[in-house]
Amino acid sequence: MSIRRLIGSILVAFFLPVTLSLADELDERIDMLYEEELADLFLWLHQNPELSHMEHKTSDRLASELEGLGYDVHRGIGGTGIVALLENGEGPLVMFRADMDGLPVEEKSGLPYASTAKQIDWDGNEVSVMHACGHDVHVTSLVGTAKIMVERRDQWQGTLMLIGQPAEERVGGARLMREDNIWDRFGQPDYAMALHVTSSVPTGMLIADPAPYSGADTVDILIKGVGAHGASPHSGVDPVLLGSQIVVALQSVVSRSLPPRRPGVITVGSFHSGTKHNIISDAAKLQITVRSESVADRALLLDGIKRVAENAGRMMGLSGDMLPEVVVYENEGVPPTLNDIAMLERVRGVWTDSLGEGIFYNQQRLAMGAEDFPFFTVDPYIPSVYFAVGGTDQADFDRAAAGGPPVASHHSPLFKIVPEPSVELGVKASVTGLIDLLQNL
């Protein structure tokens, strides 16, 4: 080694900080926390999934974990929900939510720790239960975030509100918690955050876009007909034919009524009528999901469904109370999840600084999935950021691209997430975002 290089190495060593950078130190702490505590917690959650509104063990475990960290925990909110508060001087109130429920799916992932849990469902049937949407990652990340925020109380001021939400899969839990007057009882947040793990994105990457999820509505069309023998269709009014015409005509609402650069979906997921080959039934039922991304487009699509259904009935010679009836289930609808732009830019800037320029996975959202988180943020309006963390090894995507098995989607019995990098990134993104928001400026 030359004298110049030797002197340079000595100078670098001399001036090198004794401690690691804050970002590196946080990485090390989260690595250790996962190994010592979070890995076992994830395993327990994955193997003990519970159906919506029945998350009793999950809620108790989460509440106990947070109580052990010194949070003021309130149980039984909106059913099995919990609210946990950590006060740390004057400053904003910031909320972070994790959903807790599993799905009635038999796990076939092949993982050595796959769920074999069963539970009696809402109709009295025993069903297999699985965390087929990653809510075990969400709860584990929330506990990790809770612990790090306690350890770093000297870095933030205000009140942290952590929410364990039931029944996201049945889009009812957030609404029930709001109906339990959580803002009146515990304070209305100045900011709100939530995360979701996704199997469609590689581990180590985040998605933080302006519109994470669409709004959704559940709609039935009840079709009336006049029953007859299958050999005498002229003596009745065939609800199957009428329903078929409605199914086809509904697609014109999206293609010809909705502006072409605004997204919308009308999907008929169920069509039921009749009992036998040679009987024309006197009724049919269509079950529909509707997706939109604004109040105006929601109204346009729902009005279009009613217009198509009723006028198709008139074309078949029906009138009055014999016209098809459109039922919109308001209690099952959810608004779109739209991030607050100013808050999103702020948090993305924090993540760029702490996690690196390449942390964001930039890909156009192609589907119109929905989520009930907006019930916390829409009325009254609370600035919020909903983000996603990648959950699948890049090697799995490479194998799929080479003709191997596809990466399983959410709600599939084959669904699986790589827990360690997913949880760790979830914790780090949550902590860095929360600390930035929890400042008494």
Number of C-alpha atoms within 10 A of each C-alpha: 6 7 8 8 10 11 12 12 11 11 11 11 11 10 8 10 9 8 8 11 10 10 14 13 12 18 17 13 15 22 16 12 16 23 12 11 13 23 15 13 21 22 17 17 24 25 17 21 29 30 26 25 22 21 22 18 14 23 23 16 16 24 23 13 18 23 15 12 16 14 22 15 20 15 15 14 21 22 18 24 28 22 24 23 21 21 15 16 12 14 18 20 23 23 24 25 23 25 28 35 32 28 24 23 19 20 23 15 17 12 10 6 11 18 25 15 18 19 16 15 17 11 6 8 10 12 16 20 27 33 31 27 23 26 26 31 31 25 27 31 28 28 22 26 25 25 21 20 22 17 11 11 15 9 12 22 21 20 20 26 24 26 27 27 30 33 27 21 20 15 21 23 28 25 21 20 25 16 12 15 13 16 14 9 8 14 14 18 21 16 21 26 21 21 26 22 28 22 23 16 21 21 23 21 20 29 22 21 24 16 17 20 25 23 25 26 21 17 22 18 23 18 25 24 23 16 19 18 14 16 10 12 14 10 13 16 22 24 27 22 14 20 26 13 15 23 20 11 16 21 18 15 20 21 12 9 13 18 11 10 6 11 17 25 21 22 14 19 9 11 16 13 16 15 9 9 8 12 16 26 22 18 20 21 19 20 16 20 16 21 28 28 20 18 11 9 20 21 12 17 22 20 13 19 25 18 14 21 24 21 16 20 25 15 10 15 11 18 13 9 8 15 20 29 17 19 14 16 11 10 11 15 21 23 23 27 26 23 25 20 15 12 16 19 16 14 21 23 15 17 21 13 13 18 22 11 11 11 17 20 17 13 9 7 11 7 11 18 15 22 22 26 29 23 22 22 21 15 9 10 14 17 19 28 29 25 22 23 29 27 28 24 19 14 10 15 17 13 13 13 12 10 8 11 11 13 19 16 15 18 18 18 20 17 20 26 24 15 22 18 21 30 32 25 24 29 28 23 24 25 21 20 20 22 19 14 23 22 15 11 8
